[in-house]
Amino acid sequence: MATYAENLIAVRDAAVAKLLALESSMKFDHSIDGESIQYGIDALRKRIDDYNQMIAMADGGFEVRSIGTT
């Protein structure tokens, strides 16, 4: 059974494949039903960045710091 991190990696990899397909097959100055292709690609890149952050956190690669005040 796949771990949480492995599932996130699989989803991220699928998003990367979709991004590569979009970038290689479409011109950026077009729109489909009023939605800019560039906007869709930017949103997909943001999602991939979010997946990368979640993967890093799932692997335990983060540290929480806090500052106390009186």
Secondary structure as GFF3:
##gff-version 3
##sequence-region A 1 70
A	DSSP	alpha_helix	4	25	.	.	.	ID=ss1
A	DSSP	beta_strand	31	32	.	.	.	ID=ss2
A	DSSP	beta_strand	35	36	.	.	.	ID=ss3
A	DSSP	alpha_helix	37	58	.	.	.	ID=ss4
###
